[in-house]
Amino acid sequence: MRPFEGIRVIDMTHVLAGPFCTFQLATLGADVIKVEPPHDPDMTRHEGVIPALNEERRGTYFLSQNAGKRAVTLNLKSTEGQQILKKLAADADVLVENYTGGSMEKLGLGFDELAKINPRLIYCSMTGFGHTGPKRSHPAYDTVIQAFSGIMSANGTPDSTPVRVGPPMVDYGTGAQAALAISAALFQRDKTGKGQHIDIAMLDAALMLMSAFVTDTLATGKAPAPHGNQHPKYAGYATYPTADGLIMIGAWTNKQLSRLLTALGHIDRADEVRHAPRADIGDARESDAALIAGTLMQKSADDWEGILNDARVPAARVRTIDEALAHEQVASRQVIQPYGEAVGHGGPASLPVAAYKYAHGSPALNGPPPMVSQHTGELLAELGYSTEEQEQLRQAGVV
């Protein structure tokens, strides 16, 4: 049994951060009901690398965080659509929405209103900047938050900065924070019997993803300078070219740096750095870097990865994503799993699931990503609507 079996989640989110949050709950067994406008579904349905799937409104951007959900369409600008949503909320455990601040309240579907119907409801609001402050009503995407938060300015090299992080890390970081907050609120509800309103901001999540940098800035009043793939103080914590490919070395501590130098054949220097003051390690960065760089050119990155790892030095060849996915280490973790009947058109037969496993009841996919409105009839029937009433709602554009 997975932890959230028996938990029902209303997913009123779109794009990446919100859907990833509810997807994480679904992998833990929750019944996630994705609510979309009839004529304006989640924009990621049209986004991805396979045109045929985009046409079917199941683009690869949609697949990656919507597998196993049930999909319903509702026109929430209509009174009937609002009533159906309220009926869903009456028996739900969690509602997650990521509309611009104040939008749900204008529809009469904010936390205060739904809490009257279901006092045990966990209501999670996800926005770019949160529900307080001068930017509370401003829209945002991952890249906008990267710019505002300082992530772009912290990334890159002194010559190239600012550079945005390629993958939408803020979206996924926000979704992970939200899933944690919801999980904790459900645990809290078991003790108090009360629901909860959760206010999640992408900006706040971005700052949490930079906790060490934020702390340094609080201490000095100055943002840390970008330094690309080379640490400005420690030669053992950097990327180097080899005879074939690049290798990233993570020899941070004196002990690790000593092991690195030993593995490279620089025994005398290895003995010196083992007990040297950290300041001395920093002062010798350039000379140590020259020793390391010269030796690494003698073998390939793959060869050095094996040698250094055997010497207990953190190191990895710089890989592309397809190379990483092909490695047996990834296969051994079950982070990528099949979701059932494949979507076709050359789409992936497996998807990323979660970054952890349990001894029992591990995260798993409940099924394929849904088509638009695929489960509308099923869910309306569960709410007591007859076949005739469902057709009337369709004719009126409510569903």
TORTOR-630428 format. One line per 5 residues: number of its first residue (from 1); their letters; for each residue x negated, y, z of C-alpha. Coordinates in pm, whole numbers. Each point is the difference from the previous one (the first is absolute). Last residue first. Example, Ala and Ser with C-alpha at 12.3 -4.5 7.8 and 13.67 -1.06 7.14 Angstrom:
REM TORTOR-630428
2 = sa = -1367:-106:714; 137:-344:66
REM end
This chain:
REM TORTOR-630428
399 = vvgaq = 1794:2054:-1930; 214:311:53; 38:65:-373; 378:-4:18; 21:-304:-229
394 = rlqeq = -251:-180:220; 197:77:316; 319:-122:-165; -177:-320:-101; -109:-59:358
389 = eetsy = 354:55:124; 133:-260:-243; -262:-255:103; 87:60:365; -213:208:235
384 = gleal = -63:-164:338; -348:129:84; -153:-334:-105; 185:36:-330; -162:341:-48
379 = legth = -338:-161:63; 46:-273:-261; 143:239:-256; -291:241:39; -266:-274:-5
374 = qsvmp = -165:65:-337; 62:376:8; -329:64:-188; -189:-328:-38; -154:-148:311
369 = ppgnl = -366:-80:71; -48:-377:22; 55:-204:316; -47:-1:376; -376:56:-2
364 = apsgh = -196:-117:301; -144:141:322; -110:-274:243; 248:-191:218; -265:-207:181
359 = aykya = -368:54:87; 53:342:-152; -167:148:-307; -114:353:-77; -40:262:-274
354 = avpls = 346:-42:-149; 168:-104:-326; -181:86:-324; 187:-144:-299; 7:-318:-206
349 = apggh = 139:-99:-343; -116:328:-150; 184:131:-304; -77:-140:-345; 349:77:-124
344 = gvaeg = 139:-225:275; 139:97:340; -139:-315:162; 238:-232:183; -120:-20:360
339 = ypqiv = -211:258:181; -346:-150:-42; -253:116:264; -301:235:22; -122:58:357
334 = qrsav = -25:-376:22; -344:30:168; -189:-277:-179; 78:139:-345; -160:332:95
329 = qehal = -320:-176:110; 2:-209:-321; -71:313:-201; 221:68:-303; 187:281:176
324 = aedit = -330:178:73; -109:-18:-363; 336:137:-115; -32:286:250; -345:100:-128
319 = rvraa = -299:-97:207; -287:183:170; -218:-285:125; 43:-42:371; -208:51:315
314 = pvrad = 29:-38:377; -336:-139:120; 18:-334:180; -313:-138:-175; 225:-237:-195
309 = nlige = 200:307:-98; -318:164:-123; -110:-289:-219; 346:-67:-144; 68:365:-80
304 = wddas = -354:37:-133; 51:-270:-262; 334:145:-109; -152:349:-24; -274:-133:-226
299 = kqmlt = -365:-28:101; -322:208:-7; 169:340:-4; 94:-49:366; -366:31:101
294 = gaila = -50:351:-130; 328:128:143; -65:-132:351; -348:147:34; 110:332:-151
289 = adser = 302:15:230; -226:-56:301; -218:294:-107; 302:224:-51; 179:-96:323
284 = adgid = -298:33:231; 145:293:196; 330:-187:41; -167:-304:148; -200:228:230
279 = arpah = 321:157:129; 139:-345:72; -291:-68:234; -216:-297:-115; 53:-345:152
274 = rveda = 47:-211:-313; -140:268:-232; -368:-77:53; 27:-379:-33; 183:35:-333
269 = rdihg = -265:245:-121; -269:-260:57; 208:-281:-156; 83:168:-331; 87:-321:-187
264 = latll = 347:94:-123; 162:-239:247; -206:161:277; 108:347:-108; 364:-101:11
259 = rslqk = -35:-176:335; -161:312:147; 279:214:-142; 254:-234:161; -172:21:339
254 = ntwag = -30:377:-23; 373:22:-71; 159:107:-326; -115:-259:-254; 305:26:-226
249 = imilg = -149:-60:-345; 194:63:-319; -152:-168:-303; 3:121:-359; -46:-216:-307
244 = datpy = -281:-198:-160; -365:66:91; 137:190:298; 146:347:47; 61:116:359
239 = tayga = 305:96:204; -46:125:356; -8:-75:371; -355:-127:50; -149:339:-87
234 = ykphq = 174:167:294; 33:376:35; 180:142:-307; 187:-323:-72; -14:-63:-372
229 = nghpa = 304:-107:-204; 152:347:-22; -124:246:261; 293:229:66; -69:257:274
224 = pakgt = 169:-45:335; 257:276:67; -114:268:241; 153:109:331; -261:-213:175
219 = altdt = 195:-232:232; 335:21:-177; -177:-66:-329; -176:-304:141; 334:-130:130
214 = vfasm = 167:51:-337; -282:-187:-175; 34:-291:243; 380:-7:-33; 8:24:-380
209 = lmlaa = 282:-249:-59; 177:164:294; -18:334:-180; 157:-155:-310; 275:-154:215
204 = dlmai = 81:343:144; 21:147:-350; 225:-284:-115; 238:88:280; 208:-254:195
199 = dihqg = 286:114:230; 155:-299:177; 350:26:147; 74:-275:251; 269:-246:101
194 = kgtkd = 70:-87:360; 36:-336:174; -285:101:227; -221:-312:15; 88:-167:-330
189 = rqfla = 12:348:-151; -368:51:84; -95:-307:-206; 206:134:-290; -170:338:43
184 = asial = -344:-166:-4; 79:-176:-328; 134:323:-147; -316:191:95; -223:-272:-143
179 = aaqag = 195:-5:-326; -24:380:-15; -377:-3:52; -36:-260:-277; 215:204:-237
174 = tgydv = -204:312:73; -325:-184:-71; 149:-135:-322; 101:343:-122; -323:159:124
169 = mppgv = -210:-264:-178; 150:66:-342; -294:-164:-184; -251:244:-155; -115:208:300
164 = rvpts = 13:361:-115; -322:180:-80; -98:343:137; -295:-37:-32; -236:-74:-288
159 = dptgn = -328:168:95; 12:-56:377; 115:-356:-76; 351:-147:-5; 258:-2:276
154 = asmig = 29:232:299; 151:277:-212; 258:-237:-139; 91:-129:345; 40:354:135
149 = sfaqi = 364:-37:104; 151:229:-265; -168:-159:-302; 54:-360:106; 356:98:93
144 = vtdya = 62:128:-353; -155:-314:-147; 228:-229:201; 311:190:-105; 171:291:168
139 = phsrk = 318:204:33; 26:300:236; 281:16:257; -218:-44:310; -271:232:-131
134 = pgthg = 40:270:269; -8:-247:288; 224:-285:110; 179:-284:-180; -311:-167:-142
129 = fgtms = -243:117:-267; 41:-238:-293; 312:-171:127; 96:-333:154; 308:-23:224
124 = cyilr = 44:-319:202; 335:-75:165; -1:-293:245; 370:-64:56; 112:-115:347
119 = pnika = 254:283:41; 182:-115:-317; 290:218:-113; -94:302:214; -364:-67:-90
114 = ledfg = 99:41:-365; 97:365:49; -295:98:217; -246:-180:-229; 108:172:-319
109 = lglke = 261:-136:-239; 239:297:-20; -124:73:-350; -163:325:110; -168:-191:283
104 = msggt = -153:-242:-250; -156:282:-200; -143:186:301; -365:-84:-70; -58:-128:-353
99 = ynevl = 110:-362:-36; -208:-280:144; 253:-226:168; -29:-306:224; 298:-149:183
94 = vdada = -51:-274:257; 215:-244:197; 300:0:-231; 358:-89:88; 152:349:3
89 = alkkl = -255:120:-254; 155:-205:-281; 343:141:84; -148:349:5; -152:-57:-343
84 = iqqge = 340:-110:-130; 160:315:142; -264:220:-161; 65:-163:-336; 374:57:38
79 = tskln = -50:367:82; -213:45:-310; -344:163:4; -137:-331:130; 57:-168:-334
74 = ltvar = -94:-353:98; -198:-270:-181; -94:-324:176; -321:-202:-11; -96:-293:225
69 = kganq = -369:-12:90; -236:-295:-50; -256:184:-207; 12:379:25; -355:115:71
64 = slfyt = -218:-115:-290; 282:-55:-245; 89:368:-27; -346:110:-116; 7:-302:-233
59 = grree = 309:132:-174; 335:-165:69; 230:242:-179; 54:-242:-289; -161:254:-232
54 = nlapi = -292:33:242; -31:-379:-7; -28:7:-381; -258:281:16; -243:-200:219
49 = vgehr = -259:218:180; 234:160:249; 261:264:72; 371:-8:-89; 117:-175:317
44 = tmdpd = -235:238:184; 264:272:-39; 233:-172:249; 347:12:-152; 164:307:-155
39 = hppev = 329:-101:-162; 152:-217:274; -187:170:289; -210:-258:189; 42:-196:325
34 = kivda = -248:-283:64; 137:-248:253; -276:-168:199; 86:-322:186; -303:-23:231
29 = gltal = -222:-309:-10; -349:133:71; -63:55:-371; 315:215:2; -141:228:274
24 = qftcf = -312:56:-211; 223:75:-299; 184:259:210; -323:194:56; -118:-49:-359
19 = pgalv = 333:134:-128; -43:314:212; -358:77:-103; 28:-94:-369; 268:166:-219
14 = htmdi = 350:-17:156; 170:-43:334; 352:-68:123; -85:-345:136; 268:-124:237
9 = vrige = -164:-263:221; 172:-302:154; -180:-206:266; 102:-368:24; -350:-119:-89
4 = fprm = -237:274:115; -272:-208:171; -22:-286:-252; 134:-341:98
REM end
